[in-house]
Amino acid sequence: MASLTRPMTASAGKRTARVVLLLIGPPGCGKGTQAERLKEALRLPSISTGEMIRAEIAAGTPLGKLAQGVTITGGLLGDDIINEMVSARVAKPDCANGFLLDGYPRSLPQGRYLSTVLERLGFPQPTVVHLDVPFELLIERTCCRRYCPQCGHNYNLKSDPTKREGLCDHCDTKLLQRADDCEATVRNRLAAYSRTTSPLIEYYASQDYHRVEASGTADDVYQQVFQRISTARQTWRGD
């Protein structure tokens, strides 16, 4: 498989390429899996709002307590909270040459806010990859997810089961299901996603936007993502 490479600093007299890549799509569509692969290929930081929120919940911070009450019912945190978290994160030194956003923005106001942040920090407007999966398949996928509370490894009862039922392959710890991975919560989350994200997709559709049918395997989806963004790489390099 051909590999993506990080946009490097141009030779003397040329500007440094700066990359902003967005992965958007419904919960459970595989954004995290693709983000991990793209992060390694592009050698850029991958920023997941979901991971940031879960870290706050685990730490028991005031934000985490607020987030836990919202996410356990399938709701979404308010734009002001998420916007502040993302704005602070992308301004850190490790994002100087660009970054990958996994799961943000999720609404049109968030998208417009991100546009102003990118302009203020001197970044180009983003390349957007939309991972699209039928909702019924997402419900099945999500309700089968399990994770190891000890080492953090993720599994799926159907697509990525453990060798021994219910136990982590890496540390033998009993696997758990996240409270917000039950069917009722997933359906609520998908309904909220549909309401808020449809206008965002329309907003990005006239820009550097690429829709990927993401029902297949992780390898198949990655190949499609690679093909969709390959033309954008020349722009990233500043050619």
Secondary structure by P-SEA (a helix, b strand, c coil): cbbbbccccccccbbbbbbbbbbbbcccccaaaaaaaaaaaacbbbbbaaaaaaaaaaaccaaaaaaaacccccccccaaaaaaaaaaaaaccccccbbbbccccccaaaaaaaaaaaaaacccccbbbbbcccaaaaaaaaaabbbbcccbbbbbcccccccccccccccccbbbbcccccaaaaaaaaaaaaaccaaaaaaacccbbbbbbccccaaaaaaaaaaaacccccccccc
